Amino acid sequence: MSFACSYEVPADEQLYRRVKSEIGEEQPSGLIVHLVVKSEGGLRHIGVWESEDHWARFRDGRVRPAVGRVLAAAGIPDAPPPPDEQVLDVVDVLTRA
């Protein structure tokens, strides 16, 4: 069964693009779909993965280090605490083939 979660970060599109660039173009293993939308507090990320382990490896191995590097380059040496992740109860996932 797929794993999905959602979390919100206090960032704008420009910061998101910098982090995305730092993460790199290589498609993460196990990613089914990733969606980022504007929210009142910044940006909401919604991800659907083949498993929770796939998400955890990508988050810990690529996302968090990239965020740390981008913030350090902006003069913020201490990364904020990780955002609260809300696990979503997946019923169905439909993607374009």
RACORJO-V739087 format. One record per helix or strand of 2 or more residues. SS is the DSSP state (hx for helix, st for strand). FROM is the first residue (numbers start at 1). TO is the last residue. If there is no record, write none. Layout:
# RACORJO-V739087
SS,FROM,TO
SS,FROM,TO
This chain:
# RACORJO-V739087
st,3,9
hx,13,23
st,31,39
st,42,49
hx,52,73
st,86,88
